Amino acid sequence: MQYKQWQLASRPVGEPTKDNWKLETVSLPDVKDGEIAVKIEYISLDPAMRGWMNDGKSYIEPVQIGDVMRAGTVGEVIESKAEGFAKGDKVYGNFGVQEYAVVSAKGIHKVDPTLAPLPRYLGVLGMPGMTAYFGLLKTGEPKEGETVVVSGAAGAVGTVVGQIAKIKGCRVVGIAGGKEKCDYLVNELGFDAAIDYKNGSVKDGLKEHCPKGVDVYFDNVGGDILDDVLTRINLRARIVICGAISQYNNTTPVKGPSNYLSLLVNRAKMEGIVVFDNAKNYGDAARDMAGWIGEGKLKAKEHVVEGLETFPETLMMLFRGENFGKLVLKVEHED
C-alpha cells in the first residue's frame, strides 16, 4: 500500500515555511509480531511541534531531517499482530503526520469513540488536557478564592486550565486575542473576565480584573504578557511556565522576563512543566476530566481543518492565533 507522509526537509530559521517540509509517497511496511498497522484519522497540531524541529537539547529528541514529522494522532487499527489489539480498534499514539503507520503496540492506548468524538482524545482527553490538569493542579496549586490568570486562554490548554480553576473555586481571568474568543471564555466557559490583548492593554486589563492581584499565572505565551503579569503577582504566587508561543519563531535570542525581581520581592515561584513527567497518573486525570465533562462542568472545542496536504499552512495558524480551540487536522482517505 502506498501512502503520503510529511517529512522534515530542513530546519527552519524563524517561522517554518513550506520549504522546510516535503510530502513523500512511501510504502506501508509489513506488520511484525508486536506491531499494529493504523489508518490515521486525526492529527494533533501543537505549538510544541515548532521546538521539535530545532536541533538542540530539549525534553525530547528533535525530529531528524528526513523523518516523518512527530505528532499525536488517533486512528483505526487495520491489522494487528499485537496482543490486546484487534482490527477495528480505535487507538491513540504518536504516529506522525501521515496517512498510515506501522508501529509497536507498546505505549499505544485504546480510545472509545462512543464516549467522546475522536478529536477530543487529542484535546481535553489528550496531551493538552493532561498538560492543563497537572500543570495547574500539581504545579500551580490553586486554592479556593484565589485569582488564576491564564494566557493563550482560548487555546487547547488554556481553555481547560481556566475551567478546572473555576471547578476548584477560583476567580479566573483569561488573556486571548479578539472579541469572539474573549466572549467565548466568559459566556460559554464561565471565566470571570477576559482580556483582549489584540485590542487593549493587558496591564490595564489586569489592573481592572485582578483587583486583589494574581495568585497563579499559567503562561502559554511568554514575552511582554509574562512581564505584565509579573507586575501584579501576590505574595507566594505560583507562575507555571507551560510554553512561550510568542518566542518560538524568533530569529533573535528569546526575550526573558525583565520583571523577574518581582519573584524575589513576592517570594514567588516560577516553574516549568512537561506533561510527560506525569505519565503514570494520566488515568486518574482522564477519569476526573471525563467526570467533569459528564457533569457539564468541562466543555471542549475543536478546530478541525481537513486535508493532510494543508499541514504546513494549518500548523502556522497556531502562531498567528487563528485557531479557536484545539487545532486538529483531519486526514481524508480516498478509500
Secondary structure, 3 states (H helix, E strand, C coil): CEEEEEEECCCCCCCCCHHHEEEEEEECCCCCCCEEEEEEEEEECCCHHHHHCCCCCCCCCCCCCCCECCCCEEEEEEEECCCCCCCCCEEEECCCCECEEEEECCCCEECCCCCCCHHHHHCCCCHHHHHHHHHHHHHHCCCCCCEEEEECCCCHHHHHHHHHHHHCCCEEEEEECCHHHHHHHHHHCCCCEEEECCCCCHHHHHHHHCCCCEEEEEECCCHHHHHHHHCCEEEEEEEEECCCHHHCCCCCCCCCCCCCHHHHHCCCEEEECCHHHHHHHHHHHHHHHHHHHHCCCCCCCEEEEECHHHHHHHHHCHHHCCCCCEEEEECCCCC
